[in-house]
Amino acid sequence: MTAPGRPVWLELNAQRVTQAMAFYRELFAWGMRPLHVPPWGSIPLIGSGERVFANQFMAMGAFATPVWMCRFSGDLPRAVERIAAGCGHAGNGIERMEGFAEQVNGRDPTGIAFTVINLLNGDVPDSDNPGEPCAAELWSADPDRLAPFYGDVFGLEVRTTDQGAVLLDGDTPRLSLRRSDFEIAKPHWIPLFRTAGLGGDVERARRLGAVVQVHEHDIPGMGRSAILADPANAYFGLLEPQAPRCDGS
């Protein structure tokens, strides 16, 4: 079973999605391939090497706000139970997308949407390579309230920090909640893509058309990160994971 709290499937919703994907191909060397889904036609899938972890969607109308939508691994029956216990909303409960996944489309107590998913096809690797989603961050004015909620839903340990909180699976950090007054059109989880060289990738992203939103900073216990907006104005992050200490911890 995939470890809980990992962003294992993403969806890029944007009007300028073609421009955004050209950017990510240059930055991460992502590839795309079509998935035929009757009666809607082909859905472009996104991957790195052999791993497929996202799809893209040409957003229109009410869905036109550019955003990366994160879907996190987790125990679905537990998620339904703990979302309700934490005063969130579990939508229609466990829903099945034939041949692809089972998922719960939930909302936290402040109304922020998130999805817990169980992918039915393909194994999710235990670790993430550069250019792949490895964690996620939520900007919130009240992380002290939301961290226990998400920790309970995913079964993760909550560790408070000066910035907010980090949620851990044992010794492995999974999610970050950042205390912030930043305002975005619709508050949402922001995916963090792994990098082996934060400074260099931030500069490359900037030259390819991204705009830095939060400059390089430390997420205590997790690593060093920066938040950017891609050419479609969807927010994403780069995370250079914290190196283990010499004592192995």
C-alpha positions as CSV (number, residue, x, y, z in Angstrom):
1,M,0.0,0.0,0.0
2,T,1.3,3.5,-0.9
3,A,2.3,5.5,2.1
4,P,-0.4,8.0,3.2
5,G,-0.3,11.7,2.5
6,R,1.7,11.5,-0.7
7,P,0.5,13.5,-3.7
8,V,0.2,10.6,-6.1
9,W,-2.0,12.1,-8.8
10,L,-2.2,15.7,-10.0
11,E,-4.4,17.6,-12.5
12,L,-3.4,20.8,-14.1
13,N,-6.5,23.0,-14.8
14,A,-5.7,26.1,-16.8
15,Q,-6.8,28.0,-19.9
16,R,-3.2,28.3,-21.1
17,V,-2.5,24.7,-20.4
18,T,-0.6,24.2,-23.7
19,Q,1.8,27.0,-22.7
20,A,2.2,25.6,-19.2
21,M,3.0,22.1,-20.5
22,A,5.7,23.5,-22.9
23,F,7.2,25.1,-19.8
24,Y,7.2,21.9,-17.7
25,R,8.7,19.9,-20.6
26,E,11.6,22.3,-20.7
27,L,12.0,22.4,-16.9
28,F,11.5,18.7,-16.0
29,A,11.6,16.9,-19.3
30,W,8.1,15.6,-18.7
31,G,6.4,13.6,-21.4
32,M,2.8,13.2,-22.4
33,R,0.6,10.5,-23.8
34,P,-3.1,10.3,-24.6
35,L,-5.6,8.2,-22.6
36,H,-8.8,7.5,-24.6
37,V,-11.8,7.8,-22.3
38,P,-15.2,7.3,-24.0
39,P,-17.3,9.3,-24.7
40,W,-15.1,12.3,-23.8
41,G,-12.2,11.5,-26.1
42,S,-8.5,11.6,-25.2
43,I,-7.1,12.9,-21.9
44,P,-3.5,14.0,-22.0
45,L,-1.5,12.2,-19.3
46,I,1.7,13.6,-17.8
47,G,4.7,11.5,-16.7
48,S,8.4,11.4,-16.0
49,G,10.3,8.4,-17.4
50,E,8.1,5.3,-16.8
51,R,6.0,7.0,-14.1
52,V,2.7,8.7,-14.9
53,F,1.4,11.0,-12.2
54,A,-0.9,13.6,-13.7
55,N,-3.3,14.7,-16.4
56,Q,-4.1,18.1,-17.9
57,F,-7.4,19.8,-18.4
58,M,-8.3,22.8,-20.6
59,A,-10.2,24.8,-18.0
60,M,-13.1,27.0,-19.1
61,G,-15.8,29.1,-17.5
62,A,-16.2,28.6,-13.7
63,F,-13.1,26.3,-13.7
64,A,-10.8,28.8,-15.4
65,T,-8.9,29.7,-12.3
66,P,-5.4,28.0,-13.0
67,V,-4.6,25.4,-10.4
68,W,-2.8,22.2,-9.8
69,M,-5.3,19.9,-8.1
70,C,-3.6,17.4,-5.7
71,R,-4.9,13.9,-4.9
72,F,-3.3,12.2,-1.9
73,S,-2.8,8.6,-1.1
74,G,-4.7,7.3,2.0
75,D,-7.0,4.9,3.6
76,L,-10.4,5.7,2.1
77,P,-12.7,4.3,4.8
78,R,-10.6,6.1,7.4
79,A,-10.7,9.3,5.4
80,V,-14.5,9.3,5.2
81,E,-14.8,8.6,9.0
82,R,-12.2,11.2,10.1
83,I,-13.3,13.9,7.8
84,A,-16.7,13.8,9.3
85,A,-15.3,13.6,12.8
86,G,-13.2,16.7,12.2
87,C,-16.2,18.7,11.0
88,G,-15.2,18.5,7.3
89,H,-17.3,17.2,4.5
90,A,-16.6,13.9,2.7
91,G,-18.8,14.7,-0.4
92,N,-20.4,11.5,-1.8
93,G,-18.1,9.2,0.2
94,I,-16.0,6.7,-1.7
95,E,-16.5,7.1,-5.5
96,R,-15.1,4.7,-8.2
97,M,-13.7,5.8,-11.5
98,E,-13.8,2.6,-13.5
99,G,-10.3,1.2,-14.2
100,F,-8.5,4.2,-12.7
101,A,-9.1,4.9,-9.1
102,E,-11.3,5.1,-6.0
103,Q,-11.4,8.4,-4.3
104,V,-13.0,10.6,-1.7
105,N,-13.6,14.3,-2.7
106,G,-13.5,16.1,0.7
107,R,-13.4,19.5,2.1
108,D,-11.6,20.5,5.3
109,P,-13.4,22.6,8.1
110,T,-12.5,25.8,6.3
111,G,-14.0,24.6,3.0
112,I,-10.7,23.9,1.2
113,A,-11.1,21.0,-1.2
114,F,-8.8,17.9,-1.2
115,T,-9.0,14.4,-2.5
116,V,-7.9,11.1,-1.0
117,I,-7.3,8.5,-3.7
118,N,-6.4,4.9,-4.3
119,L,-5.0,4.3,-7.8
120,L,-6.1,1.0,-9.3
121,N,-3.4,0.8,-12.0
122,G,0.3,0.9,-11.7
123,D,2.5,0.9,-8.6
124,V,3.6,4.2,-7.0
125,P,7.3,4.1,-6.3
126,D,8.4,4.4,-2.7
127,S,10.6,7.4,-3.5
128,D,10.3,10.3,-5.9
129,N,12.8,11.4,-8.6
130,P,13.6,15.0,-9.5
131,G,10.7,16.5,-11.4
132,E,8.1,14.3,-9.7
133,P,5.6,15.4,-7.0
134,C,7.1,14.6,-3.6
135,A,5.1,16.7,-1.1
136,A,2.5,19.5,-0.9
137,E,2.0,22.8,1.0
138,L,-1.1,24.6,2.1
139,W,-1.1,28.3,2.9
140,S,-3.5,29.0,5.8
141,A,-4.2,31.7,8.3
142,D,-5.0,29.0,10.8
143,P,-2.6,26.0,10.4
144,D,-3.0,25.2,14.2
145,R,-6.6,24.3,13.4
146,L,-6.0,22.5,10.2
147,A,-2.9,20.5,10.9
148,P,-4.6,18.1,13.4
149,F,-7.5,17.7,11.0
150,Y,-5.2,16.5,8.1
151,G,-3.0,14.6,10.5
152,D,-6.1,12.6,11.6
153,V,-7.4,12.1,8.1
154,F,-4.1,10.6,6.8
155,G,-2.8,9.1,10.1
156,L,0.2,11.4,10.1
157,E,2.1,12.9,13.1
158,V,1.8,16.6,13.5
159,R,4.9,18.6,14.3
160,T,4.4,22.3,14.9
161,T,7.1,24.7,13.5
162,D,7.6,28.5,13.6
163,Q,6.0,28.6,10.2
164,G,3.0,26.4,11.0
165,A,3.2,22.6,10.9
166,V,4.7,19.6,9.1
167,L,2.9,16.3,8.9
168,L,5.1,13.2,9.0
169,D,4.9,9.5,8.2
170,G,7.3,8.2,10.8
171,D,10.5,10.2,10.1
172,T,9.4,11.1,6.5
173,P,7.8,14.6,6.0
174,R,4.7,14.5,3.8
175,L,2.8,17.8,4.0
176,S,3.5,21.3,5.1
177,L,1.0,23.9,6.4
178,R,2.4,27.4,6.2
179,R,1.0,30.2,8.3
180,S,0.5,32.9,5.7
181,D,-1.6,36.0,4.9
182,F,-1.0,35.4,1.1
183,E,-4.2,35.5,-0.8
184,I,-4.9,33.3,-3.8
185,A,-8.2,33.2,-5.7
186,K,-9.2,29.8,-4.3
187,P,-7.1,28.4,-1.4
188,H,-5.7,25.0,-2.4
189,W,-2.9,22.5,-1.8
190,I,0.2,23.4,-3.8
191,P,2.3,20.5,-5.2
192,L,6.0,20.5,-4.5
193,F,8.2,18.8,-7.1
194,R,11.5,17.3,-6.1
195,T,14.7,19.0,-7.1
196,A,18.4,18.1,-6.5
197,G,19.4,21.7,-7.1
198,L,16.9,24.3,-5.9
199,G,18.8,27.5,-6.8
200,G,19.6,26.3,-10.3
201,D,16.0,25.0,-11.0
202,V,14.5,28.2,-9.7
203,E,16.6,30.3,-12.0
204,R,15.8,28.0,-15.0
205,A,12.1,28.2,-14.2
206,R,12.3,32.0,-14.0
207,R,14.0,32.2,-17.4
208,L,11.4,29.9,-18.9
209,G,8.6,32.3,-17.8
210,A,7.8,31.4,-14.2
211,V,7.3,34.1,-11.5
212,V,8.7,33.5,-8.1
213,Q,6.0,33.9,-5.4
214,V,8.0,32.9,-2.3
215,H,11.8,33.0,-2.5
216,E,14.0,30.1,-1.3
217,H,13.2,29.3,2.3
218,D,13.5,26.4,4.8
219,I,10.6,24.2,5.7
220,P,11.7,22.9,9.1
221,G,12.2,19.2,9.0
222,M,11.4,18.9,5.3
223,G,13.9,20.8,3.2
224,R,14.5,24.0,1.3
225,S,11.7,25.2,-1.0
226,A,10.5,28.0,-3.3
227,I,7.0,28.7,-4.6
228,L,6.5,29.8,-8.2
229,A,3.7,30.5,-10.7
230,D,4.0,28.9,-14.1
231,P,3.2,30.6,-17.4
232,A,-0.5,29.7,-16.9
233,N,-0.4,31.2,-13.4
234,A,-0.8,27.9,-11.6
235,Y,1.2,27.8,-8.4
236,F,3.8,25.0,-7.8
237,G,6.8,24.5,-5.6
238,L,10.3,23.1,-5.8
239,L,11.6,21.2,-2.8
240,E,15.1,20.1,-2.2
241,P,14.6,17.5,0.6
242,Q,16.6,17.9,3.8
243,A,19.7,15.7,3.8
244,P,19.7,13.1,6.6
245,R,22.1,13.9,9.5
246,C,25.3,12.0,9.9
247,D,23.7,10.0,12.8
248,G,21.2,8.6,10.3
249,S,18.2,10.5,11.7
